[in-house]
Amino acid sequence: MNSYMRRIGVYVCHCGTNIAGTVDVDEVTEFASKLDDVVVAKNYEFMCSDPGKEMIEEDIEEEELTNVVVAACSPTLHEDTFMEVVQSGGLNRFLFQQANIREHCSWVTDDEEEATEKAKRLVNAAVSRVKRHEPLEVREVDVVPRTLVVGGGIAGIEAALDVADSGKEVHLVEKSPSIGGHMAQLDKTFPTLDCSACILTPKMSDVGGDPYINLMTYSEVESVEGYPGNYEVKVKRKPRYVDENKCTGCGICQEKCPATAPSEFDEEIGERKAIYIPFPQAVPQIPVIDKENCIYFEREKCKACELNCPRDAVNFEQEEEIEELDVGNIIIATGYELMDPSVIKRYGYGKYDDVYTALEIERMIDATGPTDGEIITSKGEEPETVVIVHCVGSRDENYNEYCSRVCCMYSMKLAHLIKDETDADVFELYLDLRAFGKGYEEFYNRVREEDIIFVQGKAGAINVEKEKEKLLVDCEDSLLQKRIEIPADMVVLAPAIEPRRDVEETADKFNISRSEDGFFMERHPKLAPVNTVSDGIFLAGACQGPKDIPDSVAQGGFAAEEAIAMIDAEELELEPYISEVDEETCAGCKICIALCPFDAAEFIDEEGVARIEETLCKGCGTCVAACPSGAAHQQGFSDDQITAEIVGVLK
């Protein structure tokens, strides 16, 4: 601890009644005023308000304060706010400590006397710690003026276009042969019943023709290294076996190809050729050869596509390529997958031919789909009765506890479209209808007037009535308070939206966190909904959680604005809470290297010691806690500071 005199100011926030309703703030203020080195102690209704902030700034100057403690809410909410106030007052911003007397005290302690006593201890701990704070300096790094967008669904498309519209370069990487994502598979969108392709296709075309966007389809991010503002990304470009520079997308190769395979785009209801463009509006209009189903790759015969290509674009010798990119920030928009409903055995998906998923019906309804827009059963007949089952794997503690948010609305949309195209009786089996968006409740009311039968209750087992060969849907009708059976020709399941199967691998690759439900986790659900714990990496769309198209587009635009602002700043400030290694004490055990989640620790062979790469270090402290020789230290979290805080809270 430095020997010069400390002059500490302590400020206790009422936070309306959030703190003052349980904690006696006057008593806490009086207590703080008597602590060693505290020269001013005050309380105010809202310390984060302009008058509260001005109070601190004025006292720093008039009382010649050397350190400031604010006892208020969580540092997650307002630590940056108060640090800026301290800096505006003329102090180093890191000569500040915030005591959390709301989330850690008033909100979790009912007894006023106990809450007040606890608040005193937290303030004492903060004062004890702040005495040992040293001035720290933020690090500044240059920002590469390019953005990487990972995922070419509607959120990724919106993000890429918005960044490109600002005059910044964008690399858009998409795993599939075309951009478009799940939205491209939809016939119409709720609640306005707009043609999905009519909305999406112009944006896809804009991406393909934008001079600022480098579109990399049929590609995957292989690795990410570097630090915020300067990421080095390796992208694996899978071989299409078609030269993109020569191909004109004429489609002759598809016509001549004799081999077929189930169409992934049509949810395997229809077929495609072994060389194919996924769907008519695909971007780019470049086919890809499916190596597993191609006769040439299987038996070294055929080559019909190559022989008939007027541009000599087919190249069976094409190989995988690795492309290296330098970018300043990354937007992750990798989307979602639908739950496989076959794991819920009682619904009979995969067992009975006429039990479909909602997305399979979307493809069936689409005029460009495998049935040319006809809604038919496996026998090729129009159904007389259709049952739509909501919440298949959603709001179910056995599978996914969360609501998938879009299922109620798209189920009602499908009911409307089925009713419009057929004479079928349509049943909606639902737990609770959730119509939360603009125009959604009105759409629900519209559908209710179309003779669609709504049954509130959980669907049970689906079996087959042997005599009539009907599907029998067992259901609990909670309004009638009895079980009913509905004979149906077709059952449509609304499966849960789930994280992609490669979500864990992606999270590890980009050093981002996941929430309990498996989706990528934002830094703060309200204050930083598109940011992640890794600076310069943002989230957009359903990879962060279930959401509809408007929310995905909005989040894509928000993530783009964050990326643009970061690039426009030209330099990025990095917090100074980094670790460092005392090389004289380091024993070279390499434990820190094995444990560092950000690959910031490296071993210097020539000297036999570990060293921390400052630009990669996130200040998590893992290496400091694990170092057996005590050689690793973290700025802002010294043993002296932490010990003083612990002793302070125990007094």
C-alpha positions in Angstrom: 0.0 0.0 0.0 1.3 3.5 -0.9 2.3 5.6 2.0 0.7 8.9 0.8 -2.4 10.2 2.5 -5.7 8.9 1.2 -8.7 11.1 1.1 -11.7 9.0 0.4 -15.3 10.0 -0.5 -18.2 7.6 0.2 -21.6 8.0 -1.5 -24.6 5.9 -0.5 -27.4 5.6 -3.0 -31.1 5.3 -2.0 -32.1 3.9 -5.4 -35.6 5.2 -4.6 -36.9 2.6 -2.2 -34.9 -0.3 -3.7 -32.1 0.2 -1.1 -33.6 2.8 1.2 -36.7 0.7 1.8 -34.7 -1.9 3.6 -31.3 -0.3 4.5 -31.0 2.7 6.8 -28.9 4.8 4.4 -28.4 7.6 7.0 -26.9 5.1 9.5 -24.7 3.6 6.8 -23.5 7.1 5.8 -22.7 8.0 9.4 -20.8 4.7 9.8 -18.8 5.4 6.6 -17.9 8.9 7.8 -16.0 7.5 10.8 -13.8 5.1 8.8 -10.1 5.8 8.5 -9.2 8.1 5.6 -12.8 8.9 4.8 -13.1 12.7 4.6 -16.6 13.0 3.1 -19.7 10.7 3.3 -23.0 11.5 1.8 -26.2 9.8 0.5 -28.6 10.8 -2.3 -31.8 9.4 -3.8 -30.2 8.4 -7.1 -26.5 8.6 -7.3 -26.6 7.8 -11.1 -28.6 10.9 -11.8 -27.0 14.1 -13.0 -27.3 15.8 -9.5 -25.7 12.7 -7.9 -22.9 12.6 -10.4 -22.3 16.4 -10.0 -22.1 15.9 -6.3 -19.2 13.4 -6.7 -17.3 15.6 -9.2 -17.6 18.7 -7.0 -16.4 16.9 -3.9 -13.4 15.5 -5.8 -12.3 19.0 -6.5 -13.3 20.7 -3.3 -12.3 17.9 -0.8 -9.2 16.9 -2.9 -10.4 13.3 -2.9 -7.9 10.6 -3.9 -10.4 7.8 -4.0 -14.2 7.3 -4.4 -16.6 4.6 -3.1 -20.2 4.4 -4.3 -22.5 2.0 -2.4 -25.4 1.4 -4.8 -26.5 -1.3 -7.3 -24.5 -3.9 -9.1 -21.3 -2.8 -10.7 -22.5 -4.6 -13.8 -25.1 -1.8 -14.2 -23.3 1.4 -13.3 -19.6 0.8 -12.6 -18.7 2.4 -15.9 -21.0 5.3 -15.2 -19.3 6.1 -11.9 -15.8 5.5 -13.3 -16.5 8.1 -15.9 -17.7 10.6 -13.2 -14.4 9.9 -11.3 -12.4 10.5 -14.4 -14.4 13.7 -15.2 -13.5 14.9 -11.7 -9.8 14.6 -12.5 -9.0 11.2 -10.9 -7.8 8.1 -12.5 -11.0 6.1 -13.1 -9.6 3.0 -11.4 -9.2 4.7 -8.0 -12.8 3.8 -7.6 -14.7 0.9 -5.9 -18.4 0.1 -6.0 -20.1 -1.7 -3.1 -23.2 -3.6 -4.2 -25.8 -3.0 -1.4 -28.8 -3.6 -3.6 -28.6 -7.1 -5.3 -26.2 -8.3 -2.5 -28.0 -6.7 0.4 -31.4 -4.9 0.3 -33.0 -7.2 -2.3 -32.1 -10.4 -0.5 -32.4 -9.3 3.2 -35.8 -8.7 4.7 -34.8 -7.5 8.1 -33.9 -3.8 8.1 -31.4 -4.1 11.0 -29.6 -7.0 9.4 -29.7 -5.3 6.0 -28.2 -2.1 7.4 -25.5 -4.1 9.2 -24.6 -6.0 6.1 -24.5 -2.7 4.1 -22.0 -1.3 6.6 -19.7 -4.3 6.2 -19.9 -4.1 2.4 -19.0 -0.4 2.6 -16.1 -1.1 5.0 -14.8 -3.7 2.6 -15.0 -1.3 -0.3 -13.1 1.4 1.6 -10.5 -1.1 2.8 -9.9 -2.2 -0.8 -9.9 1.2 -2.5 -7.1 2.4 -0.3 -4.9 -0.1 -2.1 -6.0 0.8 -5.6 -3.3 2.0 -8.0 -3.8 4.2 -11.0 -4.2 1.9 -14.1 -4.2 2.9 -17.8 -6.5 1.5 -20.4 -4.8 -0.1 -23.4 -5.6 1.1 -26.9 -5.4 -1.0 -30.1 -6.0 -0.1 -33.7 -9.2 -1.6 -35.2 -9.0 -3.4 -38.6 -11.8 -1.7 -40.6 -13.5 -5.0 -41.7 -16.3 -7.1 -40.3 -16.9 -10.9 -40.4 -20.5 -12.1 -40.4 -20.9 -15.8 -39.7 -24.2 -17.1 -40.9 -26.3 -16.1 -43.9 -29.9 -16.2 -42.6 -32.0 -13.1 -42.4 -30.1 -11.8 -39.3 -26.7 -12.3 -40.9 -28.0 -10.8 -44.2 -29.3 -7.7 -42.4 -26.1 -7.3 -40.5 -23.9 -7.6 -43.6 -26.0 -5.2 -45.6 -26.1 -2.6 -42.8 -22.3 -2.7 -42.4 -21.7 -2.6 -46.1 -24.1 0.4 -46.4 -21.8 2.3 -44.1 -18.9 1.8 -46.6 -17.2 -0.9 -44.6 -15.9 -4.2 -46.0 -17.8 -7.3 -44.9 -16.9 -11.0 -45.2 -20.1 -13.1 -45.0 -19.5 -16.8 -44.4 -22.3 -19.3 -44.8 -22.1 -23.0 -44.3 -24.7 -23.9 -46.9 -24.4 -23.6 -50.7 -26.7 -20.5 -50.5 -27.6 -17.8 -48.1 -31.2 -17.4 -47.0 -31.4 -19.7 -43.9 -34.7 -21.0 -42.6 -36.7 -18.0 -43.9 -36.0 -19.1 -47.5 -38.0 -22.3 -46.7 -41.1 -20.5 -45.6 -44.1 -19.9 -47.9 -45.6 -16.9 -46.1 -44.7 -14.9 -43.0 -47.1 -14.0 -40.1 -49.0 -11.9 -39.3 -49.3 -10.2 -42.6 -49.0 -13.3 -44.8 -46.4 -11.7 -47.0 -44.7 -14.0 -49.4 -41.4 -14.9 -47.6 -39.4 -15.1 -50.9 -40.7 -11.6 -51.9 -39.3 -10.1 -48.8 -36.1 -12.1 -48.6 -35.0 -12.5 -52.3 -34.2 -8.8 -52.9 -32.0 -8.7 -49.8 -30.2 -11.9 -50.9 -29.6 -10.3 -54.4 -28.3 -7.2 -52.7 -25.8 -9.3 -50.8 -24.6 -11.0 -53.9 -24.2 -7.8 -55.8 -22.8 -5.5 -53.1 -19.2 -4.4 -53.8 -18.4 -4.2 -50.1 -19.5 -7.8 -49.3 -17.3 -10.8 -49.9 -19.8 -13.6 -50.0 -18.3 -17.0 -49.0 -20.9 -19.7 -49.2 -20.3 -23.4 -48.7 -17.6 -22.3 -46.2 -16.9 -22.6 -42.5 -14.8 -20.7 -40.0 -11.9 -23.0 -39.2 -10.2 -21.0 -36.5 -10.1 -17.6 -34.8 -7.0 -16.0 -33.3 -6.0 -12.5 -32.3 -7.8 -10.0 -30.1 -10.6 -7.4 -30.3 -10.0 -5.1 -33.2 -7.5 -7.5 -34.8 -8.9 -11.0 -35.4 -7.1 -13.4 -37.7 -9.7 -15.9 -39.1 -9.1 -18.9 -41.2 -12.1 -19.9 -43.4 -12.4 -23.4 -44.9 -13.9 -23.2 -48.4 -15.4 -26.6 -49.3 -15.1 -27.7 -52.9 -18.2 -27.2 -55.0 -16.6 -29.0 -57.9 -17.9 -26.1 -60.0 -15.8 -23.1 -60.9 -17.7 -20.1 -59.6 -15.9 -17.7 -62.1 -17.0 -19.8 -65.1 -20.5 -21.0 -64.1 -23.5 -18.9 -65.3 -26.1 -20.9 -63.4 -27.8 -22.1 -66.6 -29.0 -25.3 -65.0 -28.1 -27.7 -67.8 -25.9 -29.8 -65.5 -28.9 -30.4 -63.2 -31.1 -31.5 -66.1 -28.5 -34.0 -67.4 -27.6 -35.5 -64.0 -29.1 -39.0 -63.6 -28.5 -39.3 -59.9 -31.0 -38.1 -57.3 -31.0 -37.6 -53.5 -33.4 -36.3 -50.9 -33.6 -32.5 -50.9 -32.4 -30.9 -47.7 -34.2 -27.6 -48.6 -37.5 -29.4 -49.0 -37.0 -31.2 -45.7 -36.4 -34.5 -47.7 -40.0 -34.6 -48.8 -38.8 -34.0 -52.4 -35.7 -34.9 -54.3 -32.9 -33.0 -56.0 -30.1 -34.0 -58.3 -26.5 -34.9 -57.2 -25.4 -31.6 -58.7 -27.9 -29.0 -57.6 -28.8 -25.4 -56.8 -30.7 -25.7 -53.5 -33.7 -23.6 -54.5 -34.7 -21.3 -57.5 -33.8 -18.0 -55.7 -30.5 -19.2 -54.3 -27.6 -16.8 -54.0 -25.2 -17.5 -55.6 -26.7 -19.3 -58.5 -23.9 -21.7 -58.6 -24.5 -25.5 -58.2 -22.6 -27.8 -55.9 -21.9 -31.5 -56.4 -23.0 -33.8 -53.6 -20.0 -36.1 -53.4 -21.8 -38.8 -51.5 -24.6 -39.2 -54.1 -22.6 -38.5 -57.3 -22.1 -41.5 -59.5 -18.7 -40.4 -60.7 -17.3 -40.1 -57.1 -18.9 -43.4 -56.2 -18.0 -45.5 -59.3 -15.8 -43.2 -61.4 -18.4 -43.3 -64.2 -20.9 -40.8 -65.6 -19.5 -37.1 -65.7 -22.7 -36.1 -67.5 -22.6 -32.7 -65.9 -19.0 -32.1 -67.0 -19.7 -33.3 -70.6 -22.8 -31.1 -71.0 -21.6 -27.9 -69.3 -21.2 -25.2 -72.0 -18.7 -23.2 -69.9 -16.5 -26.1 -68.8 -17.2 -25.0 -65.2 -17.4 -28.5 -63.7 -14.1 -29.5 -62.1 -13.9 -32.9 -60.3 -10.4 -32.1 -59.1 -11.3 -29.1 -57.1 -10.0 -29.2 -53.5 -10.7 -27.6 -50.2 -9.1 -24.2 -49.7 -8.2 -22.3 -46.6 -8.6 -18.5 -46.8 -7.1 -16.1 -44.2 -9.0 -13.0 -43.2 -8.1 -10.0 -41.0 -11.1 -8.4 -39.4 -11.8 -5.9 -36.6 -14.9 -7.5 -35.3 -17.2 -10.5 -35.8 -21.0 -10.9 -35.9 -22.3 -14.4 -35.1 -25.6 -15.1 -36.8 -25.5 -18.9 -37.0 -29.2 -19.4 -36.4 -31.0 -22.4 -34.9 -32.2 -26.0 -35.6 -35.6 -27.5 -35.1 -35.8 -30.3 -32.5 -36.1 -33.8 -33.9 -39.6 -34.7 -32.7 -38.9 -38.5 -33.1 -37.3 -38.4 -29.6 -40.8 -37.9 -28.2 -42.1 -41.4 -29.0 -45.7 -40.8 -28.3 -46.1 -38.4 -31.3 -45.2 -41.1 -33.8 -42.9 -38.9 -35.9 -40.9 -41.2 -38.2 -43.2 -44.0 -37.4 -46.4 -42.8 -39.1 -46.1 -41.4 -42.6 -48.7 -38.6 -42.1 -47.1 -37.1 -39.0 -45.1 -34.1 -40.2 -43.1 -31.2 -38.8 -44.3 -27.6 -39.4 -41.4 -26.9 -41.7 -42.2 -30.0 -43.8 -45.7 -28.6 -44.3 -44.2 -25.1 -45.1 -42.4 -26.8 -48.0 -45.5 -28.7 -49.1 -47.6 -25.5 -49.1 -45.0 -23.5 -51.1 -45.8 -23.4 -54.9 -42.2 -24.2 -55.7 -42.1 -27.1 -53.2 -42.1 -30.8 -53.7 -45.9 -31.1 -54.1 -46.3 -27.9 -56.2 -48.2 -26.3 -53.4 -50.7 -29.1 -52.8 -51.4 -30.2 -49.3 -51.7 -34.0 -49.5 -51.2 -37.0 -47.4 -48.7 -39.8 -48.0 -51.4 -41.5 -50.2 -51.6 -38.4 -52.4 -55.0 -37.4 -51.1 -56.3 -34.1 -49.6 -56.7 -34.5 -45.9 -60.2 -34.2 -44.3 -58.9 -33.5 -40.8 -55.6 -31.9 -39.8 -54.4 -31.6 -36.2 -51.6 -29.1 -35.3 -49.8 -29.8 -32.1 -48.1 -26.9 -30.3 -45.1 -26.9 -28.0 -43.5 -30.1 -29.2 -40.4 -30.1 -26.9 -41.0 -26.5 -25.8 -42.2 -25.6 -22.3 -41.4 -29.1 -21.3 -39.0 -29.8 -18.4 -38.1 -33.2 -20.0 -36.8 -31.4 -23.1 -36.7 -27.6 -23.3 -38.2 -25.5 -20.5 -38.2 -22.3 -22.6 -40.9 -21.1 -25.0 -39.8 -21.2 -28.6 -41.8 -17.9 -29.2 -42.8 -18.4 -32.8 -44.6 -21.7 -32.7 -48.1 -20.4 -31.7 -48.0 -17.9 -34.6 -46.7 -20.1 -37.3 -49.1 -22.9 -36.2 -52.0 -20.5 -36.7 -50.5 -19.3 -40.0 -50.4 -22.9 -41.2 -54.0 -23.5 -40.0 -55.1 -20.5 -42.0 -53.2 -21.7 -45.1 -54.4 -25.3 -44.8 -58.0 -24.0 -44.4 -57.6 -21.7 -47.4 -56.2 -24.5 -49.7 -58.4 -27.4 -48.5 -61.8 -28.3 -47.1 -60.2 -29.9 -44.1 -61.3 -29.4 -40.5 -58.3 -28.0 -38.6 -57.6 -28.5 -34.9 -55.1 -26.5 -32.9 -53.9 -28.3 -29.7 -52.2 -25.7 -27.5 -51.1 -25.2 -24.0 -51.3 -21.3 -23.9 -51.5 -19.1 -27.0 -48.8 -16.5 -27.0 -49.4 -13.7 -29.5 -46.9 -11.1 -28.3 -45.9 -9.1 -31.4 -47.4 -6.3 -33.4 -50.5 -7.5 -35.2 -50.2 -10.9 -33.6 -53.3 -10.8 -31.4 -55.3 -9.4 -34.4 -54.1 -12.4 -36.5 -55.2 -14.8 -33.8 -58.6 -13.2 -33.7 -58.8 -13.5 -37.5 -57.9 -17.2 -37.4 -60.5 -17.9 -34.7 -63.2 -16.7 -37.1 -62.2 -19.1 -39.8 -63.8 -22.2 -38.2 -60.5 -23.5 -36.9 -61.1 -25.5 -33.7 -58.9 -24.5 -30.8 -58.4 -27.1 -28.0 -56.5 -26.1 -24.9 -54.7 -29.1 -23.5 -51.6 -31.3 -23.8 -51.5 -33.8 -26.6 -51.0 -37.4 -25.6 -50.1 -40.4 -27.7 -50.8 -40.6 -31.5 -51.9 -44.0 -32.7 -53.5 -45.5 -35.8 -57.1 -46.5 -36.0 -56.7 -49.7 -38.0 -60.2 -49.9 -39.5 -60.3 -46.5 -41.0 -56.5 -46.0 -41.1 -56.8 -42.7 -39.4 -54.4 -41.2 -36.9 -56.0 -41.0 -33.5 -54.7 -38.0 -31.5 -55.3 -38.3 -27.8 -55.7 -35.0 -26.0 -56.6 -33.5 -22.7 -59.2 -30.7 -23.1 -58.6 -28.5 -20.1 -61.7 -26.4 -20.6 -64.1 -29.4 -20.8 -61.9 -31.2 -18.2 -61.9 -34.5 -20.0 -59.8 -36.5 -22.5 -60.8 -36.6 -26.1 -59.7 -38.4 -29.2 -59.5 -36.7 -32.6 -59.3 -38.9 -35.8 -57.0 -37.2 -38.2 -55.6 -37.7 -41.7 -52.6 -35.5 -41.0 -50.8 -34.3 -37.9 -48.5 -31.3 -37.9 -46.0 -31.0 -35.0 -44.5 -27.6 -34.0 -41.0 -28.6 -32.8 -38.9 -26.5 -30.4 -36.3 -24.2 -31.7 -33.0 -25.4 -30.4 -29.3 -24.4 -30.6 -27.4 -25.8 -33.6 -25.7 -29.1 -33.1 -22.3 -27.4 -33.5 -23.1 -24.7 -30.9 -20.5 -25.9 -28.4 -17.8 -26.1 -31.0 -18.7 -22.6 -32.2 -18.7 -21.2 -28.7 -15.2 -22.6 -28.1 -14.0 -21.3 -31.4 -15.1 -17.7 -30.7 -14.6 -17.8 -26.9 -18.1 -16.9 -26.1 -20.5 -18.2 -23.4 -23.7 -20.1 -23.5 -26.7 -19.8 -21.3 -28.4 -22.8 -19.6 -30.6 -23.5 -22.6 -27.5 -23.8 -24.8 -27.9 -20.6 -26.9 -25.1 -18.1 -27.0 -25.2 -15.7 -24.0 -25.3 -12.0 -24.3 -23.2 -9.8 -22.0 -26.3 -8.3 -20.4 -29.9 -9.2 -21.3 -31.1 -5.5 -21.2 -28.0 -3.3 -21.5 -25.9 -5.3 -23.9 -28.2 -7.7 -25.7 -26.0 -8.2 -28.8 -22.6 -8.0 -27.1 -20.7 -11.0 -25.7 -18.1 -11.3 -23.0 -15.5 -11.2 -25.8 -15.1 -7.6 -27.0 -15.7 -7.1 -30.7 -17.8 -10.3 -31.0 -21.6 -9.6 -31.4 -24.7 -11.8 -31.7 -27.6 -11.6 -34.0 -30.7 -13.6 -34.5 -31.9 -17.0 -33.2 -28.4 -18.2 -32.2 -28.9 -16.1 -29.1 -32.4 -17.4 -28.4 -35.7 -18.1 -30.2 -37.1 -15.1 -32.0 -39.2 -14.1 -34.9 -38.2 -12.5 -38.2 -38.7 -8.8 -37.1 -36.7 -9.4 -33.9 -33.9 -11.2 -35.9 -33.8 -8.3 -38.4 -33.7 -5.7 -35.6 -30.9 -7.6 -33.8 -28.9 -8.0 -37.0 -29.2 -4.2 -37.5 -28.2 -3.5 -33.9 -25.2 -5.8 -34.1 -24.2 -4.0 -37.3 -24.4 -0.6 -35.6 -22.1 -1.9 -32.8 -19.6 -3.2 -35.4 -19.7 0.1 -37.4 -19.2 2.2 -34.2 -16.2 0.1 -33.2 -14.6 0.5 -36.7 -15.4 4.3 -36.8 -13.7 4.7 -33.4 -10.5 3.5 -35.2 -9.0 2.6 -31.8 -10.4 0.2 -29.1 -9.9 0.6 -25.4 -9.2 -2.6 -23.5 -9.5 -2.8 -19.8 -6.2 -3.0 -17.8 -7.2 -5.9 -15.6 -4.7 -8.2 -17.3 -2.5 -10.8 -15.8 1.3 -10.7 -15.8 4.0 -13.2 -14.8 7.0 -12.5 -12.6 9.5 -14.4 -14.7 12.0 -14.6 -11.8 9.4 -16.5 -9.8 7.9 -18.6 -12.6 8.8 -22.3 -12.4 7.8 -23.0 -16.0 5.2 -25.6 -15.0 2.9 -24.5 -17.9 -0.3 -24.9 -15.8 -1.4 -21.4 -16.8 -1.0 -22.3 -20.5 -3.2 -25.4 -20.1 -6.0 -23.5 -18.2 -6.1 -20.1 -20.0 -9.5 -20.0 -21.9 -8.3 -17.3 -24.2 -5.0 -18.7 -25.2 -3.3 -15.6 -23.8 -0.6 -17.5 -21.9 2.4 -18.8 -23.9 5.6 -20.6 -23.0 8.9 -19.0 -23.9 11.2 -22.0 -24.6 14.5 -20.0 -24.6 13.8 -18.6 -21.1 11.7 -21.5 -19.7 9.0 -19.2 -18.4 5.4 -18.3 -19.2 4.4 -15.0 -20.6 1.0 -13.3 -21.0 0.0 -11.8 -24.4 -1.7 -8.6 -23.1 -3.9 -8.1 -26.1 -5.4 -11.6 -25.7 -5.8 -11.5 -21.9 -9.4 -10.9 -20.7 -8.5 -10.6 -17.0 -10.4 -13.7 -15.9 -7.8 -14.5 -13.3 -7.7 -18.2 -13.9 -3.9 -18.3 -14.3 -3.4 -16.2 -11.1 -5.6 -18.6 -9.0 -3.9 -21.7 -10.5 -0.2 -20.6 -10.4 1.5 -22.9 -7.8 4.5 -20.6 -7.4 2.6 -17.4 -7.1 4.3 -15.9 -10.1 1.1 -14.8 -11.9 -0.5 -11.5 -10.8 -3.5 -9.6 -12.0 -3.7 -5.8 -12.2 -6.5 -4.5 -10.1 -6.8 -7.7 -8.2 -3.7 -8.0 -6.1 -3.5 -10.2 -3.0 -3.3 -7.1 -0.9 -6.5 -5.7 -2.3 -8.5 -8.9 -2.1 -7.3 -9.6 1.4 -8.2 -6.1 2.6 -11.7 -6.5 1.1 -12.2 -9.9 2.8 -11.0 -8.6 6.2 -13.1 -5.4 5.7 -16.3 -7.4 5.2 -15.6 -9.6 8.2 -15.0 -6.8 10.7 
